[in-house]
Structures are given as structure tokens and as C-alpha cells.
Amino acid sequence: MHDNVLFPIDLQHEASWSRALPVARQLAGTDGTLHLLGIVPDIGSSMVATFLPRGFEAKALSGMKEALDSFVDAHLAGARVAVHVGHGHVAETILKWAQDVQADVIVMASHKPDELRSILISSHANSVVRHSPVSVMVVR
């Protein structure tokens, strides 16, 4: 088993965790820590940010933490879990947190391969796999 398993999820999309959650729990075993990571994407443009209400990002980060805590209560009772909220580009944030928590492995879900999508837009899982210094388990 692994000491530190990083498990990034998108709470708005059950497909990002439903099949991968049992794999992440199995890899963490009873002694490892499952590091649950929710990411609030960076707005990316200061111009866009001017149209959002004051404190929008702080509220989004706080809301993500509350939602992750509820997820733990509903799906990870009894497991050794650390909840983390990241902010920024999804793949870069996953890789940063993998380093910060000293992850042994990253477990994440991915959609079914689609050649056109792969050519036009690199998926988050693809970026993480290409740049991760640790093993990545992609669950489909």
C-alpha cells in the first residue's frame, strides 16, 4: 500500500470520483492517507475578475472546503483523509499538491479517449501523466 495517495476530484461531476474512489481507497489501505483535493480554477483574466462580486474567489475556496468535508462524511467515513483545496490551473495544481503532500501515487478519473479532443485540448489527466514525478493511476 501507499503512504500518501493524492485523489483530485471535481465534486460537480460524479464521473470524476465514482469509479476512482474505490481504487484510491485500496491504494491507501488502512495505514495510508488519502489526500482529497478539490480545485477552484483560476479565473485567468483580471478583466473577467472585475465583473465578479468582491470576495468571489475567497467564497469559492471556502465553499469548496465545506463541500469536500461533506463528501468525506458521506463517502469516506473511517478512512484516513486529509482535505485540501487548491486554486489555479487544474493540472499544475494537482502536480503542486502531489509534491506538497509527498504523494506516492496520484489517482484520478479520465473520460473515454477521444482523438479530436486529444488533438485540440489536452485533458487534465493527460497533462498530469506527462509531467508527474510519481506514478499516476488513471481510472476509466
C-alpha positions in Angstrom: 0.0 0.0 0.0 1.0 3.7 -0.3 1.6 6.2 2.5 0.2 9.2 0.6 -2.4 8.9 -2.2 -3.5 12.1 -3.9 -7.1 12.0 -5.1 -8.2 15.1 -7.1 -11.9 15.3 -7.8 -14.5 17.5 -9.3 -17.5 17.4 -7.0 -19.8 18.7 -9.7 -19.0 15.6 -11.9 -19.6 12.3 -10.2 -17.7 10.6 -13.0 -14.5 12.2 -11.6 -14.7 10.1 -8.5 -17.3 7.3 -8.6 -15.1 4.7 -10.2 -11.8 6.0 -9.0 -12.7 6.3 -5.3 -12.5 2.6 -4.5 -9.2 2.4 -6.3 -7.8 5.3 -4.3 -9.0 3.8 -1.0 -7.5 0.4 -1.9 -4.1 2.0 -2.7 -4.1 3.9 0.6 -5.0 0.8 2.5 -5.7 1.1 6.2 -2.4 2.9 7.1 -2.0 5.4 4.2 -3.5 8.8 4.0 -5.9 9.7 1.2 -5.3 13.3 0.2 -8.6 14.6 -1.2 -8.0 17.6 -3.5 -10.7 19.9 -4.8 -9.6 22.7 -7.1 -11.1 26.1 -7.7 -9.9 27.0 -11.2 -8.2 30.3 -11.6 -10.4 32.9 -13.4 -7.4 33.6 -15.6 -8.2 37.2 -16.6 -8.2 40.3 -14.4 -10.8 41.7 -16.8 -13.2 38.9 -16.0 -12.5 39.2 -12.3 -13.7 42.8 -12.4 -17.2 41.6 -13.2 -17.4 39.2 -10.3 -18.6 40.2 -6.8 -16.0 41.3 -4.3 -14.6 38.2 -2.4 -15.8 35.8 -5.1 -12.6 33.6 -5.0 -12.4 33.5 -1.2 -16.1 32.4 -1.1 -15.4 29.8 -3.8 -12.4 28.4 -1.8 -14.5 28.3 1.4 -17.4 26.7 -0.4 -15.1 24.0 -1.8 -13.7 23.2 1.6 -17.2 22.8 3.0 -18.3 20.6 0.1 -15.2 18.4 0.4 -15.8 18.0 4.1 -19.4 16.9 3.3 -18.0 14.5 0.7 -15.7 12.9 3.3 -18.6 12.5 5.7 -20.8 10.8 3.0 -18.2 8.6 1.2 -15.0 8.3 3.3 -16.1 7.6 6.9 -13.5 5.7 8.8 -10.7 6.4 6.2 -7.6 8.4 7.0 -8.3 11.5 4.9 -6.7 14.9 4.6 -8.8 17.5 2.7 -7.0 20.1 0.5 -8.3 23.0 -1.6 -6.2 24.1 -4.5 -6.6 27.2 -6.7 -5.3 27.6 -10.2 -4.8 25.7 -13.4 -6.1 22.1 -12.7 -3.1 20.0 -13.9 -0.5 22.4 -12.4 -2.3 22.5 -9.1 -2.5 18.7 -9.0 1.2 18.4 -9.6 2.0 21.1 -7.0 -0.1 19.3 -4.3 1.5 16.0 -5.2 4.8 17.5 -4.3 3.4 19.3 -1.2 1.9 16.1 0.3 4.7 13.9 -0.8 2.3 11.7 -2.8 3.4 8.2 -3.7 0.7 8.0 -6.3 -2.0 10.1 -7.9 -5.4 8.5 -8.6 -7.7 10.3 -11.0 -10.5 9.5 -13.4 -10.5 10.3 -17.1 -13.1 10.4 -19.8 -13.0 7.8 -22.6 -10.3 8.8 -25.1 -11.4 11.0 -28.0 -8.9 11.6 -30.7 -10.2 15.0 -31.8 -10.4 16.2 -28.2 -6.9 14.9 -27.5 -5.5 16.8 -30.5 -7.3 20.1 -29.8 -7.3 20.2 -26.0 -5.0 18.2 -23.7 -7.1 16.6 -20.9 -6.1 17.3 -17.3 -5.3 13.6 -16.8 -3.0 13.6 -19.8 -1.1 16.6 -18.6 -0.7 15.1 -15.1 0.5 11.8 -16.5 3.0 13.5 -18.8 4.5 15.7 -16.1 4.1 13.8 -12.8 7.2 12.7 -10.9 5.2 9.9 -9.3 3.0 7.2 -10.7 -0.5 8.1 -11.8 -3.4 5.7 -11.8 -6.0 6.8 -14.4 -9.3 5.1 -13.8 -11.9 4.8 -16.6 
